[in-house]
Amino acid sequence: MQATTLALVGATGGAGTTRTAVELAALGARDGRDVAVIDAAFTTQGLSEHVAGRIGTDLTALLTDETDASLSAAAYPPDDEPSERGGDLDLPGRADLIPARAPFERVARAKTAEAARKLEGRIGEAATAYDAVVVDAAPVGSNEAVAAVTAADRVEAVTPATAHGRDALQRLRGRVADVGGSVDGTIAVARAGDSDAERDEDETAADTRLPAVDPAVGSAPAAATGTGAYVEALAETYERAFDASLGIEFEEPGLVDRIRS
């Protein structure tokens, strides 16, 4: 069955899950698809940093105080120029971010088991409104993360491309299995500044390895227009995860590029 909803679950904090989710949405929109990113990492609320402009209604409000509102009430475009608080992406398709941005009291109510059941319903609602849905989830240890894993068609783990990341992946597999799910794919994210001792050089350790990219929020989404190795690896990830074929062409590397690589 072709996957419509994909849960990206970080094996560790700071693995690059949120950035990867935003990039996959931008890549899908670049190919003419409508893609949503749902924030199921209520503690960090990192997706909100990628939103253009002020956030009013957020996802936690839809799960607590505004349960009758449509999902679109909390959908916002990603910001392609956060430093200038400006440019919405101009792409053939639509990339919508559905962030969590709330005070502690509402976050606490959104983390209950009842709210998690409503989150599952919101993920299902998104699946009917978008061509693809990416759920950004923290390591499985909260009700909202469990809801993301159990509601999604496919689960992919996001890990740092380090030996520590590989160890964390094994722990995550166990946690996902404990809630009746499975990890269907893995994405290892290289980070600038990792030492040779930290770096995991095993090319078979993950289904996709994303090269290091500028970690600043302002550098995302690179997939909206980029054609480099990072975006090409993202395209491979999107096609594998959603069993889809993207019509984005990448230039063959020249002789100098091949020598450098």
N, C-alpha and C positions, 0 to 999 in steps of 0.2 A: 504494500500500500504506500502511495506517495505521501510523504510527511508534509503537513501544513504547519504544524507547531513544533518548534525546536526549543528545548530547554538547554541553555548554556550554563553549566554549573561550575563554579570556580572550585578547584581542588584546594586552593589556599587563598587567603586574602591577598589582593594585589596581583593576581595572576594575569589580569588583562581581560577579564570576562566582559565588563561593561563596554570597553573600547571595541572589542571584537563584535559584540552585538550591534553596536551603532554602525560599524563598518559594513557588516553583512546587510543591514537594512538599506544603507546608502547604495550598496552594490546592486541589490535587487531593484531599487528604484531607478538606478541608472539603466537597467535593462528593461524598464517599462512596467515593473511590477509594483503593487502596493504592499508595503511591508510595515509591520508594527513591531516595536520593541516594548515589552512589558517589564516593568521593574519589580522583581520579586526579591530584591535585596533591601529590605526596609531599613535596616540598621545603618548602612552606609549611604543610601540614597544617591549613589554616584551618577545615575542616569540624568538626574536633574541638572548636572553641570553641563550637559550637552544640549540643553533646550535653548531655543532662541526666545528671548524675552522673559517676561514675568510668568510665573506659574500660579494659576488660580486653583481650580479644582485639580486634585491629584488622584492617583490610584487609591491611596488609603481612604480618601473621602468616599469614593465609589463603593468601598467595602464596609463603610461604617455609617456615615451621616447622609450620604446621597445615593443610596442603593437603587433608587428608581431612575437615576440619570443614565443616559447612554454612555457607552465607552468613549465616544467622540468628545465628551465633555472634558476628558482628561488627556486628549491627544494634542501634541505640540510638534512643530517641525524642529529638526535638528538645526543648530546654529553653525554655519560654516565660517563665521568670522566673530567668535566670541569676544575678541579683544575690542572690537568696535561695536558690539551688541547689534550686529546688523544682519547680514545676508542669509535669507532662507535659501535652501538649495533649489536650483532650477533644474529638475531632472524629469525625464519622461514619465516616470512613475512617482509614487508618493512614499516617503519615509516618515512615519509618525512615531514619536516617542511618548510613552505613557508612563510618566515618572512617579516615584514616591517622593513627596516633599512636604513633610508634616511635622508638627511639634510632637514631643515625646508622648504626650497623653493619647493622641490619635494613633500614633504608631503602635503603642501598646495594645489598643483595641483592635488594630488591623492585624496583629500577630496572633490572635486567638484562633482556636480550631474552627469556630463558626465563620470567621472572616476568611479563613483558608478555603472553606467550601465555596464561598462566594467568589474567591479568586479563581478557582477552577472554572466556575461559570463564566467569569469575565474572559478567561483564556478561550473558552469555547465560543463566546460572542465574537471575539477578535477573529477566530478562524473562519467565521462566516462573512466577515467584512473585509478581510485582506487576503491577498494571494499567499502570504507567508507571515508567520508570527514567530518572533524570537523572544524567549523569556530569559531575562538576566537574573540568575539565582546565585545566592551565596552557597558555600559548602552546606550540605544537608544537615541541618541541626535546628531548624525552626519550622513552624507550621507552614509559612509561606513557601519555603524551599521545598518542602515535601509536596505541597500542592502543585508546584511547578513541575516537579519530576513525574508525578503521577498523572497529571493532566496532559502533558505534551506527548506528541506522537513519537518523538525521538529525543534522546538525551545525549549531549556531548559534554565531556569534561574539558575544562580549560586549565592548563597547568603551566607554570614557568618551565622553560626548556632547560631545566637543571636536574641534577640528581635528586635534589630535595623535591622538585616537582613530581618526579617519577614515583618517589615514595608516597607523596601525598595522594597521588592517583590511586594507589592500591587501597589506601584508607577510604577514599571516596567511593570506590567500587563497593566496598563493604557496607557503607552507609546507605547507598542507593538500593542495594540488595535487601537491606533490612526493612525498607518501606515497600518492597515488592516490585522494584524497578530494575533497570539495568543500564549500564553505560554503553551506548551504541557506537560511540566514536570519541576520538581524543584530539585535542588541539594543543600543541606545545607552542608557547609564545616566548620568543627570544627577547631579552631585555638588554638595552644598551648599558654597558658598565659591568655586566656579569664577567667574572674572572674566568680564566681557562680552567681553574680547579672546579668552579661551580657549574660550568656549562656541560650539558649532557650531549655528547657527540653521536649518540646512537640514533641514526636516521630512521630506524624502525620503531622507536619508542612511542611514536604518535602517528595518527593517520595524516595529520597535517602539521607542518612546522611553519609558523609565521615568523619571518625575519624581524629583527629589531626595527622599531620605528620611533620617531619623536614621541615621547610619552605625554607631551603637553596636550591638554584638552583642546587647545586652539589649533592643533594640527589635524584634528579629526573633523569630518571623515575624509581620509585620503582616498577612499574608494569611489568617491563621487566623480573624480576626474583622473585619478592616477593610473599609471600603466606599469609600474615597476614590479619588482619581485614580491613585495608585500601584498599588493592588490591582486596579483596573479595567484598567490597562495590563498587569498581570501576567496577568489572565484572558485578554486578547486574545493574549498570547504563548503561553499554555498551549494555547488552542484552535487556534492556527495550527500550533504545533510538533507537537502530537499528533493533529491533525485530529479534534478532539473538541469536543463542545458541553457547556459547563458550565451547571448549573442554578442559578447564583448570580445574584441580581438586585441591581442597583445603582440607587440612587435618582437620579432626574433632578435635576441641579443647579437650585437656585432662582435667582431673578432676581439676588440679591446675589452669588451665587457666579459666575454668568455674567459679571456686570460686572467682578468682581475678576479673572477669568481673561482 
